[in-house]
Amino acid sequence: MAKKSRPKDLTIIVRDGNQLRRTFMQTPNGNIIAYFTMEVGLSSEIPIYSGGLGILAADTLRAAADLGIPFVGVTLLNRRGYYKQSLTPEGKQIEELDEWDPSKYLTKLPTEVTVGLEGRSVKVGAWKLEVKGVDGSRVPLIFLDTNLDANTAIDREITSLLYGDDRAYRLKQEAILGIGGVRMLDTLGYSVKKYHMNEGHTSFVALELLRRYEMDAEAVRRRCVFTTHTPTNSAHDIFHYDLVKSILGDILPEEHLRRYGGHDALNMTLLGLNLSGFVNGVSKKHAEVSKQLFPNHDIKAITNGVHSYTWVCRSLRALYDKYLPGWSKEPELLSRVDIIPSDELWEAHMEAKKELIDFVNQKTSNNLTYDALTIGFARRATGYKRHTLVFSDLRRLKKIGKVNKLQIIMSGKAHLNDIYGKEMIEAVHRHMKELSGCIKTAYLENYNISIAAKMVAGCDVWLNTPLPPYEACGTSGMKAAHNGVLNFSVLDGWWLEGWVENVTGWAIGPHPDAQISAEERYMKELEDLYAKLEYIILPKYYKARGEWINMMKNSIKILAPRFNTNFMLHKYVVSAYLQ
């Protein structure tokens, strides 16, 4: 087979005989990958994230630093953050702004660009944070900010809140991110090889490039990569053209906007799809679903990953360092986890579990214990995540809890306007009270990165119950697997690729391709959920500890080397960035 030609600025280094590590070597003109995202979840102290998209962005930037890929991230400076959640004893969600001071974490840059909005020239400033890899390598993250003295009071607020609800406000934000982001990178001197747009929020990047290249769509496609993260039509940003014109004016001739963004309204996902040379979903199943939503597009699959070192807890880091030196930069070394003595692995897990239980008891006074099998469930509270599925049959759940000790820890926020999501949290609280005396439960308020790190390491089982096929990927289970926590999940997203029954964890319900009714699927899910918990999971935990620890090792050695951002970025480099 003839060797495929590659750019002169690419070096391939062979590691451990079979690991290809691809690193771009910067030319005098530069060779940067610009990674655009609406949110970035770096830490709980910088609250400009709402969920998995932001966590993935931060993990991707860290992996780029580890691998030496010249990356620059671009996002918005949301000074008022997402929001803080507090809960009443009944589970009623109360929100307040989560304001933070960027000067404590970021460096202000002496650079400004302008973006035309509603006939005004809105000034856009920039801040920078160096995102660190494992060994101290760094990639820059640029934050765009309209809170400048030169702007009107209204324009100063454009970047203040993450995911503002007003359509005009959201459109302005996306214009600042995409159009302003491209202009800012130019002004800062970055020569960009590829623009990686994550979700439709960022698709104005392509629109700005279309203007730059005088409507040459092919020139834009050669420079753009688009990743869709959403498996439902309703979640894609759509703006009426009257609104677009009132805010952006004649930024493009209308026929071009309609050609690439949709005839009846501007669909931001469609805009990104039509102007990108490489398009992907974030799991194999998600790519299939996305092709059904957008049948005229070639949508590949690159499954998400997590940054291994970031999400492995302190006690397991020490254990991996001892027996698998180098794992933090080469997560594939975790495939050799069998050399770790089982008693040491269990001791490290129990250390993480005790840290979690102590934290929960301090926050909730629920008196959870170290010796009970602990199930964790934490994610954004919205309908398809189905927080209440585990409580569908309380009589049976109580019966299970009377035979073997079982406790459940949950967490998650609902969007401010997601009424059903809020009601679901309240329902969870009612069910938890009904389980009192049989199963100890706790719901941690204000779910954030710090709480997530404790939960994915300290639980024994990670529960995930999405309604297929709406789980695009679901990276929390990958984080749990890195810590030897066993997944118990509906077959959707990444778990379809990582699941090996009774080896890496357990499935809940039938395969998503099974030709059965929604009611049959639901009944099968409930039967699996309770039967496997009662007859397989709990007995194995209490009566076959050696087998349980072997499954922990299976989870680590099979899943961690595959579902990490280093592995994911190799795929992007070969399939998207070098094309």
For each residue, the residues with C-beta under 8 A, 3 or more apart:
1:
2:
3:
4:
5:
6: 10 578
7: 10 578
8: 27
9: 24 25 26 27 31
10: 6 7 22 23 24 25 578
11: 22 23 24 25
12: 20 21 22
13: 20 21 22 23
14: 17 18 19 20 21
15: 19 20 21 330
16: 19 330 332
17: 14
18: 14
19: 14 15 16 330 332
20: 12 13 14 15 570
21: 12 13 14 15 67 570
22: 10 11 12 13 67 69 570 573 574
23: 10 11 13 67 68 69
24: 9 10 11 31 33 68 69 70 193 577
25: 9 10 11 31
26: 9 30 31 32 70
27: 8 9 30 31
28:
29: 191
30: 26 27 70 189 190 191 192 193
31: 9 24 25 26 27 70 191 193
32: 26 70 71 72 185 190 191 192 193
33: 24 64 69 70 71 72 192 193 194 196 577
34: 71 72 74 181 185 190 192 194 195 196
35: 57 60 61 64 71 72 73 74 196 198
36: 73 74 75 177 178 181 195 196 197 198 202 205
37: 40 53 54 57 73 74 75 198 199 201 202
38: 53 75 76 162 163 173 174 177 198 199 201 202
39: 48 49 50 51 53 54 57 75 162 163
40: 37 46 48 49 54 57 58 61 73 75 141
41: 48 49 54 55 57 58 449
42: 46 49 58 129 131 141 449
43: 46 449 450
44: 47 448 449 450
45: 100 105
46: 40 42 43 100 105
47: 44 78 81 82 84 98 100 448
48: 39 40 41 54 75 76 77 78 81 82 162
49: 39 40 41 42 53 54 55 57 58 82 162 449
50: 39 53 54 82 162 163 380 413 415
51: 39 54 55 379 380
52: 55 56 229 304 380 473 474 475 476
53: 37 38 39 49 50 56 57 198 199 229
54: 37 39 40 41 48 49 50 51 57 58
55: 41 49 51 52 58 59 306 449 452 475
56: 52 53 59 60 229 282 304 475 565
57: 35 37 39 40 41 49 53 54 60 61 73 75 198
58: 40 41 42 49 54 55 61 62 131 307 310
59: 55 56 62 63 305 306 307 310 565
60: 35 56 57 63 64 307 565 568 569
61: 35 40 57 58 64 65 71 73 131 139 141
62: 58 59 65 66 131 132 133 134 307 309 310 565
63: 59 60 66 67 133 305 307 564 565 566 568 569
64: 33 35 60 61 67 69 71 133 139 569
65: 61 62 68 71 131 132 133 137 138 139
66: 62 63 133 134 135 137 329 566
67: 21 22 23 63 64 566 569 570
68: 23 24 65 137
69: 22 23 24 33 64 139 569 573
70: 24 26 30 31 32 33 139
71: 32 33 34 35 61 64 65 139
72: 32 33 34 35 139 140 141 142 185 190 192
73: 35 36 37 40 57 61 131 139 140 141 142
74: 34 35 36 37 141 142 144 177 181 184 185
75: 36 37 38 39 40 48 57 141 142 143 144 177
76: 38 48 143 144 145 159 162 173 176 177
77: 48 102 106 127 143 144 145 147 159
78: 47 48 81 82 159 160 161 162
79: 99 100 102 145 147 159 160
80: 97 98 99 160 161
81: 47 48 78 84 97 98 99 100 161 162
82: 47 48 49 50 78 98 162 163
83: 95 96 97 98 413 416
84: 47 81 95 96 97 98 446
85: 93 94 95 413 445 446 447
86: 93 94 96 445 446
87: 91 92 93 94 425 429 443 445
88: 91 92 94
89: 429
90: 426 429 430
91: 87 88 425 426 427 428 429 430 443
92: 87 88 422 426
93: 85 86 87 413 414 422 425
94: 85 86 87 88
95: 83 84 85 416
96: 83 84 86
97: 80 81 83 84 161
98: 47 80 81 82 83 84
99: 79 80 81
100: 45 46 47 79 81 104 105
101: 104 105
102: 77 79 105 106 108 127 143 145
103: 106 108
104: 100 101
105: 45 46 100 101 102 129
106: 77 102 103 127 128 129 143
107: 127 128 129
108: 102 103 125 126 127
109: 125 126 127 128 142 188
110:
111: 125 126 184 187 188
112: 123 124 125 126 148 187
113: 123 124 180 183 184 187
114: 121 122 123 124 183
115: 121 122 124 175 176 179 180 183
116: 119 120 121 122 248 249 251
117: 120 122 155 158 172 175 247 248
118: 246 247
119: 116 249
120: 116 117 152 155
121: 114 115 116
122: 114 115 116 117 146 151 155 158 176
123: 112 113 114 146 148 150 151 155
124: 112 113 114 115 144 145 146 148 176 180 183 184
125: 108 109 111 112 144 145 146 147 148
126: 108 109 111 112 142 143 144 145 184 188
127: 77 102 106 107 108 109 142 143 145
128: 106 107 109 140 141 142 143
129: 42 105 106 107 140 141 143
130: 138 139 140 141
131: 42 58 61 62 65 73 138 139 140 141
132: 62 65 136 137 138
133: 62 63 64 65 66 136 137 138 139 329
134: 62 66 137 309 328 329
135: 66 329
136: 132 133
137: 65 66 68 132 133 134
138: 65 130 131 132 133
139: 61 64 65 69 70 71 72 73 130 131 133
140: 72 73 128 129 130 131
141: 40 42 61 72 73 74 75 128 129 130 131
142: 72 73 74 75 109 126 127 128 181 184 185 188
143: 75 76 77 102 106 126 127 128 129
144: 74 75 76 77 124 125 126 159 176 177 180 181 184
145: 76 77 79 102 124 125 126 127 148 159
146: 122 123 124 125 151 155 156 157 158 159 176
147: 77 79 125 151 156 157 159 160
148: 112 123 124 125 145 151 156
149:
150: 123
151: 122 123 146 147 148 155 156
152: 120 155 156
153: 156 157
154: 157 158
155: 117 120 122 123 146 151 152 158
156: 146 147 148 151 152 153 160
157: 146 147 153 154 160 161
158: 117 122 146 154 155 169 172 173 176
159: 76 77 78 79 144 145 146 147 173 176
160: 78 79 80 147 156 157
161: 78 80 81 97 157 164 169
162: 38 39 48 49 50 76 78 81 82
163: 38 39 50 82 170 415
164: 161 169 170 173
165: 169 170 416 417
166: 169 170
167: 170 171 239 243
168: 171 172 243 246 247
169: 158 161 164 165 166 172 173
170: 163 164 165 166 167 173 174 237
171: 167 168 174 175 239 243 244 247 248
172: 117 158 168 169 175 176 247
173: 38 76 158 159 164 169 170 176 177 201
174: 38 170 171 177 178 201 202 203 204 237 268
175: 115 117 171 172 178 179 180 204 247 248
176: 76 115 122 124 144 146 158 159 172 173 179 180 181
177: 36 38 74 75 76 144 173 174 180 181 201 202 204
178: 36 174 175 181 182 197 202 203 204 205 206 207 208
179: 115 175 176 182 183 204 205 207 208 251
180: 113 115 124 144 175 176 177 183 184
181: 34 36 74 142 144 176 177 178 184 185 202 205
182: 178 179 185 186 195 205 208 209 212
183: 113 114 115 124 179 180 186 187 208
184: 74 111 113 124 126 142 144 180 181 187 188
185: 32 34 72 74 142 181 182 188 190 192
186: 182 183 189 190
187: 111 112 113 183 184
188: 109 111 126 142 184 185
189: 30 186
190: 30 32 34 72 185 186
191: 29 30 31 32
192: 30 32 33 34 72 185 195 223
193: 24 30 31 32 33 223 577
194: 33 34 223 224 225 576 577
195: 34 36 182 192 205 206 209 223 224 225
196: 33 34 35 36 225 226 227 572 576 577
197: 36 178 202 203 205 206 224 225 226 227 272 276
198: 35 36 37 38 53 57 201 202 227 229
199: 37 38 53 202 227 228 229 230 269
200: 203 228 230 236 237 267 268 269 270 271 272
201: 37 38 173 174 177 198 237 268
202: 36 37 38 174 177 178 181 197 198 199 205 272
203: 174 178 197 200 206 207 226 268 269 271 272 275
204: 174 175 177 178 179 207 208 268 271
205: 36 178 179 181 182 195 197 202 208 209 224
206: 178 195 197 203 209 210 220 224 226 260 271 272 275 276
207: 178 179 203 204 210 211 251 252 257 271 275
208: 178 179 182 183 204 205 211 212
209: 182 195 205 206 212 213 219 220 223 224 275
210: 206 207 213 215 216 217 220 252 256 260 275
211: 207 208 214 215 251 252
212: 182 208 209
213: 209 210 216 219 220
214: 211
215: 210 211 256
216: 210 213 219 220
217: 210 220 221 260 274 275
218: 221 222
219: 209 213 216 222 223
220: 206 209 210 213 216 217 223 224 275
221: 217 218 224 275 276 277
222: 218 219 277
223: 192 193 194 195 209 219 220 277
224: 194 195 197 205 206 209 220 221 272 275 276 277 278
225: 194 195 196 197 276 277 278 279 280 572 576 577
226: 196 197 203 206 272 273 275 276 278 279 280
227: 196 197 198 199 279 280 281 282 302
228: 199 200 269 272 273 279 280 281 282 286 290 299
229: 52 53 56 198 199 282 472 473
230: 199 200 235 236 269 472
231: 235 281 286 289 290 293 469 470 471 472
232: 235 236 293 470
233: 236 293
234:
235: 230 231 232
236: 200 230 232 233 267 268 269 270
237: 170 174 200 201 267 268 269
238: 262 265 266 267 268
239: 167 171 243 244 265 266 268
240: 243 244 265 266
241: 244 245 254 257 258 265 266
242: 245 246
243: 167 168 171 239 240 246 247
244: 171 239 240 241 247 248 257 266
245: 241 242 248 249 250 254
246: 118 168 242 243
247: 117 118 168 171 172 175 243 244
248: 116 117 171 175 244 245 251
249: 116 119 245
250: 245 253
251: 116 179 207 211 248
252: 207 210 211 256 257
253: 250 256 257
254: 241 245 257 258
255: 258 259
256: 210 215 252 253 259 260
257: 207 241 244 252 253 254 260 261 266
258: 241 254 255 261 262 263
259: 255 256 274
260: 206 210 217 256 257 270 271 274 275
261: 257 258 266 267 268 270 271 274
262: 238 258 265 266 267 270 271
263: 258
264:
265: 238 239 240 241 262
266: 238 239 240 241 244 257 261 262 271
267: 200 236 237 238 261 262 270 271
268: 174 200 201 203 204 236 237 238 239 261 271 272
269: 199 200 203 228 230 236 237 272 273 294
270: 200 236 260 261 262 267 273 274 294
271: 200 203 204 206 207 260 261 262 266 267 268 274 275
272: 197 200 202 203 206 224 226 228 268 269 275 276 279
273: 226 228 269 270 276 279 294 297 299
274: 217 259 260 261 270 271 297
275: 203 206 207 209 210 217 220 221 224 226 260 271 272
276: 197 206 221 224 225 226 272 273 279
277: 221 222 223 224 225 579
278: 224 225 226 300 575 576 579
279: 225 226 227 228 272 273 276 297 298 299 300
280: 225 226 227 228 287 299 300 301 302 575 576
281: 227 228 231 286 287 288 289 290 299 300 301 302 472
282: 56 227 228 229 286 301 302 303 304 472 473
283: 286 287 301 303 304 472 473 493 494 496 497
284: 287 288 301 303 496 497
285: 288 289 469 492 493 496 512
286: 228 231 281 282 283 289 290 301 469 472 473 493
287: 280 281 283 284 290 291 299 300 301
288: 281 284 285 291 292 469
289: 231 281 285 286 292 293 469
290: 228 231 281 286 287 293 294 297 299
291: 287 288 294 295 297 299
292: 288 289 295
293: 231 232 233 289 290
294: 269 270 273 290 291 297 299
295: 291 292
296:
297: 273 274 279 290 291 294
298: 279
299: 228 273 279 280 281 287 290 291 294
300: 278 279 280 281 287 575
301: 280 281 282 283 284 286 287
302: 227 280 281 282 568 571 572 575 576
303: 282 283 284 473 494 497 563 568
304: 52 56 282 283 473 475 478 494 563 565 568
305: 59 63 475 478 563 564 565 566 567 568
306: 55 59 310 311 475 478 479 482 563 564 565
307: 58 59 60 62 63 310 311 564 565
308: 311 312 327 328 331 334 482 560 564 565 566
309: 62 134 312 317 328 329
310: 58 59 62 306 307
311: 306 307 308 453 456 457 478 479 482 483
312: 308 309 316 317 320 457 482 483
313: 316 317 348 352 355 453 457 458 483
314: 317 318 352
315: 318 319 347 348 349 351 352
316: 312 313 319 320 348 349 352 457 482 483 484
317: 309 312 313 314 320 321 328
318: 314 315 321 322 348
319: 315 316 322 323 340 344 345 348
320: 312 316 317 323 324 327 328 334 337 340
321: 317 318 324 325 327 328
322: 318 319 325
323: 319 320 336 337 339 340
324: 320 321 327 333 334 336 337 339 340
325: 321 322
326: 329 330 333
327: 308 320 321 324 330 331 333 334
328: 134 308 309 317 320 321 331
329: 66 133 134 135 309 326 566
330: 15 16 19 326 327 333 566
331: 308 327 328 334 560 561 564 566 567
332: 16 19 335 561 567
333: 324 326 327 330 336 561
334: 308 320 324 327 331 337 482 556 557 560 561
335: 332 557 558 560 561
336: 323 324 333 339 557
337: 320 323 324 334 340 345 553 556 557
338: 553 557
339: 323 324 336
340: 319 320 323 324 337 344 345 553
341: 344 345
342: 345 346 546 549 550 553
343: 346 347
344: 319 340 341 347 348
345: 319 337 340 341 342 348 349 484 549 552 553
346: 342 343 349 350 545 549
347: 315 343 344 350 351
348: 313 315 316 318 319 344 345 351 352
349: 315 316 345 346 352 353 483 484 552
350: 346 347 353 354 370
351: 315 347 348 354 355
352: 313 314 315 316 348 349 355 356 454 457 458 483
353: 349 350 356 357 370 374 458 459 460
354: 350 351 357 358 370 458
355: 313 351 352 358 359 454 457 458
356: 352 353 359 360 374 409 454 455 457 458 459
357: 353 354 360 361 368 369 370 374 458
358: 354 355 361 362
359: 355 356 362 363 454
360: 356 357 363 364 366 368 409 442 444
361: 357 358 364 365 366 367 368
362: 358 359 365
363: 359 360 442 444 445
364: 360 361 442 443 444
365: 361 362
366: 360 361 440 441 442
367: 361 440
368: 357 360 361 372 374 407 409 440 442
369: 357 372 405 407 440
370: 350 353 354 357
371: 405
372: 368 369 405 406 407 440
373: 404 405 406 407 460 461 537 538 541 542
374: 353 356 357 368 407 408 409 458 459 460 461
375: 390 406 407 408 409 459 460 461 462 463 488
376: 408 409 410 455 456 458 459 461 462 463 480 485
377: 387 390 408 409 410 411 412 462 463 464 465
378: 409 410 411 412 444 447 451 452 455 476
379: 51 385 412 464 474 476
380: 50 51 52 385 412 413 414 415 421
381: 385 387 412 413 414 418 421 422 424 425
382: 385 414 415 418 420 421 424
383: 386 420 421 424 467
384: 466 467 470 471
385: 379 380 381 382 412 465 466
386: 383 389 465 466 467
387: 377 381 410 412 424 425 427 428 465
388: 391 392 424 427 428 431
389: 386 392 465 525 526 529
390: 375 377 397 408 463 465 529
391: 388 394 397 427 428 431 435
392: 388 389 526 529
393: 396 397 526 530
394: 391 397 398 431 434 435
395: 398 399
396: 393 399 400 530
397: 390 391 393 394 400 401 435 438 439 530
398: 394 395 401 402 435 438 439
399: 395 396 402 403 534
400: 396 397 403 404 406 530 533 534 538
401: 397 398 404 405 406 435 438 439
402: 398 399 438
403: 399 400 534 538
404: 373 400 401 538 539 541 542
405: 369 371 372 373 401
406: 372 373 375 400 401 439 533 538
407: 368 369 372 373 374 375 439 440 441 442
408: 374 375 376 377 390 432 439 440 441 442
409: 356 360 368 374 375 376 377 378 441 442 443 444 455 459
410: 376 377 378 387 428 441 442 443 444
411: 377 378 443 444 445 447 451 452 455
412: 377 378 379 380 381 385 387 425 447
413: 50 83 85 93 380 381 446 447
414: 93 380 381 382 418 421 422 424 425
415: 50 163 380 382 418 421
416: 83 95 165
417: 165
418: 381 382 414 415 421 422
419: 422 423
420: 382 383 423 424
421: 380 381 382 383 414 415 418 424 425
422: 92 93 381 414 418 419 425 426
423: 419 420 426 427
424: 381 382 383 387 388 414 420 421 427 428
425: 87 91 93 381 387 412 414 421 422 428 429 443
426: 90 91 92 422 423 429 430
427: 91 387 388 391 423 424 430 431
428: 91 387 388 391 410 424 425 431 432 443
429: 87 89 90 91 425 426 432 433 443
430: 90 91 426 427 433 434
431: 388 391 394 427 428 434 435
432: 408 428 429 435 436 441 442 443
433: 429 430 436
434: 394 430 431
435: 391 394 397 398 401 431 432 438 439 441
436: 432 433
437:
438: 397 398 401 402 435
439: 397 398 401 406 407 408 435
440: 366 367 368 369 372 407 408
441: 366 407 408 409 410 432 435
442: 360 363 364 366 368 407 408 409 410 432
443: 87 91 364 409 410 411 425 428 429 432
444: 360 363 364 378 409 410 411 447 451 455
445: 85 86 87 363 411
446: 84 85 86 413 451
447: 85 378 411 412 413 444 451 452
448: 44 47 451 452
449: 41 42 43 44 49 55 452 453
450: 43 44 453 454
451: 378 411 444 446 447 448 454 455
452: 55 378 411 447 448 449 455 456 476 479
453: 311 313 449 450 456 457 479
454: 352 355 356 359 450 451 457 458
455: 356 376 378 409 411 444 451 452 458 459
456: 311 376 452 453 459 462 476 479 480 482 483 485
457: 311 312 313 316 352 355 356 453 454 480 483 485
458: 313 352 353 354 355 356 357 374 376 454 455
459: 353 356 374 375 376 409 455 456 462 480 485
460: 353 373 374 375 485 486 541
461: 373 374 375 376 485 486 487 488 537
462: 375 376 377 456 459 476 477 480 485 486 487 488 489
463: 375 376 377 390 488 489
464: 377 379 471 474 476 477 487 488 489 490 495
465: 377 385 386 387 389 390 489 490 508 525 529
466: 384 385 386 470 471 474 490 492 493
467: 383 384 386 470 490
468: 471 490 491 492 512 521
469: 231 285 286 288 289 492 512
470: 231 232 384 466 467 492
471: 231 384 464 466 468 474 490 492 493
472: 229 230 231 281 282 283 286 493
473: 52 229 282 283 286 303 304 493 494
474: 52 379 464 466 471 477 478 489 492 493 494 495
475: 52 55 56 304 305 306 478 479 494 563
476: 52 378 379 452 456 462 464 479 480
477: 462 464 474 480 481 487 489 494 495 498
478: 304 305 306 311 474 475 481 482 494 498 559 560 563 564
479: 306 311 452 453 456 475 476 482 483
480: 376 456 457 459 462 476 477 483 485 486 487
481: 477 478 484 485 487 498 504 505 555 556 559 560 563
482: 306 308 311 312 316 334 456 478 479 556 559 560 564
483: 311 312 313 316 349 352 456 457 479 480 556
484: 316 345 349 481 552 553 555 556
485: 376 456 457 459 460 461 462 480 481 552 555
486: 460 461 462 480 504 505 506 537 548 551 552 555
487: 461 462 464 477 480 481 495 498 499 504 505 506 555
488: 375 461 462 463 464 505 506 508 532 533 537
489: 462 463 464 465 474 477 492 495 499 505 506 507 508
490: 464 465 466 467 468 471 495 507 508 509 525
491: 468 495 496 499 507 508 509 510 511 512
492: 285 466 468 469 470 471 474 489 495 496 512
493: 283 285 286 466 471 472 473 474 496
494: 283 303 304 473 474 475 477 478 497 498 563
495: 464 474 477 487 489 490 491 492 498 499 505 507
496: 283 284 285 491 492 493 499 512
497: 283 284 303 494 562
498: 477 478 481 487 494 495 504 505 558 559 562 563
499: 487 489 491 495 496 504 505 507
500: 503 504 505 554 558
501: 505 506 507
502: 506 536 551
503: 500 551 554 558
504: 481 486 487 498 499 500 551 554 555 558 559
505: 481 486 487 488 489 495 498 499 500 501 551 555
506: 486 487 488 489 501 502 528 532 536 537
507: 489 490 491 495 499 501 528
508: 465 488 489 490 491 525 528 529 532
509: 490 491 521 524 525 528 529
510: 491 514 516 521 524 525
511: 491 514
512: 285 468 469 491 492 496
513:
514: 510 511 521
515:
516: 510 520 521 524
517: 520 521
518: 521 522
519: 522 523
520: 516 517 523 524
521: 468 509 510 514 516 517 518 524 525
522: 518 519 525 526
523: 519 520 526 527
524: 509 510 516 520 521 527 528
525: 389 465 490 508 509 510 521 522 528 529
526: 389 392 393 522 523 529 530
527: 523 524 530 531
528: 506 507 508 509 524 525 531 532
529: 389 390 392 465 508 509 525 526 532 533
530: 393 396 397 400 526 527 533 534
531: 527 528 534 535 536
532: 488 506 508 528 529 535 536 537
533: 400 406 488 529 530 536 537 538
534: 399 400 403 530 531 537 538
535: 531 532 538 539
536: 502 506 531 532 533 539 540
537: 373 461 486 488 506 532 533 534 540 541
538: 373 400 403 404 406 533 534 535 541 542
539: 404 535 536 542 543 544
540: 536 537 543 544 547 548 551
541: 373 404 460 537 538 544 545 548
542: 373 404 538 539 545
543: 539 540
544: 539 540 541 547 548
545: 346 541 542 548 549
546: 342 549 550
547: 540 544 550 551
548: 486 540 541 544 545 551 552
549: 342 345 346 545 546 552 553
550: 342 546 547 553 554
551: 486 502 503 504 505 540 547 548 554 555
552: 345 349 484 485 486 548 549 555 556
553: 337 338 340 342 345 484 549 550 556 557
554: 500 503 504 550 551 557 558
555: 481 484 485 486 487 504 505 551 552 558 559 560
556: 334 337 481 482 483 484 552 553 559 560
557: 334 335 336 337 338 553 554 560 561
558: 335 498 500 503 504 554 555 561 562
559: 478 481 482 498 504 555 556 562 563
560: 308 331 334 335 478 481 482 555 556 557 563 564
561: 331 332 333 334 335 557 558 564 567
562: 497 498 558 559 567
563: 303 304 305 306 475 478 481 494 498 559 560 567
564: 63 305 306 307 308 331 478 482 560 561 567 568
565: 56 59 60 62 63 304 305 306 307 308 568 569
566: 63 66 67 305 308 329 330 331 569 570
567: 305 331 332 561 562 563 564 570 571
568: 60 63 302 303 304 305 564 565 571 572
569: 60 63 64 67 69 565 566 572 573
570: 20 21 22 67 566 567 573 574
571: 302 567 568 574 575
572: 196 225 302 568 569 575 576 577
573: 22 69 569 570 576 577 578
574: 22 570 571 577 578
575: 278 280 300 302 571 572 579
576: 194 196 225 278 280 302 572 573 579
577: 24 33 193 194 196 225 572 573 574
578: 6 7 10 573 574
579: 277 278 575 576
